[in-house]
Amino acid sequence: MTAHPHSCALSFVIPLYNSALTISSLVHTIELLSVEGGHEIVLVNDGSSDDTRDVCLGLVRSAKVPVIYIEHARNFGEHNAVLTGWRHANGAYVVNLDDDGQNPPEEAVRLWHHARQHDLDIVYGHYTVKQHSWFRNLGSAFTNWMTDWALDKPHGFYLSSFRCVSAFITKRVVDYAGPYPYIDGLLLQVTQRIGSIVVRHDVRRAGASGYTFRRLVRLWLSAWLNFSLAPLRAATIVGLLLAVAGVFAFIGVVWLWYNNRGPSYGWGWVMSGLLLFSGTQLVILGLIGEYLGRMFLTVNQRPQSVVREVVKS
């Protein structure tokens, strides 16, 4: 791999959303880390409505390590914010941390060491015990189960937002300009040098998770529709199975009619069959429409993110 000059060894990229209560202690903890070659902190404010901006500007002025503060013009989503941070990161490796303090910075350094020692492009943090709510844990489990067949990744491999990625990979991933990025899908398209280690997951320091059911659905759709044809293929298989079932049902009805056998088929039977087939058709049409809608927004260059300002220490 060709070497590229970097101003530091490790960049900590932290997407922020209403993080005024948690980001100061997290930044102070990262400042105290010992990283051979130096480290920096990249803070991406993704449309927060609290005092996150003021707190971050204070950190830029007082931090003991280089800090880059980036502000989005509005809320674009976590994955969009991470890509913005990657575009401004200067480290040879980049680690993503959540803004709530649940990803210990010292564990991030362990991810970095593992990536260097084993010449890996990506190292994911795997949790034995997660301190998220049951709703968030259920959503994460469903996302990983879904990506087992929707994405080209080792079966059962756990994908988390706590990851260390080499700059060689991030510089290629940030070329993606689509409005609905799914970072793990992008990463798996460009490398197979991936690994994972078990890391600690701490209790959230303050506030509540910003992941709602709506945000989880958006994440699932991005993973499904942007980086896989599996849903379209599944829709094709469902359509074929229903068509075959319809042919056999028709043959059965003809046979019963010819032999003057079978029950009387009335309005209820017809309507139930109509609802079954019509409902399936609408689901498949909706799936195709979602693909077309995303293509339309991409062709019309809907922005992935809009940066309002960048402040460096």
Summary of the structure (lengths in Angstrom):
residues: 313
radius of gyration: 24.3
end to end distance: 31.1
largest distance: 89.5
contacts: 939
relative contact order: 0.15
helix: 49%
strand: 16%
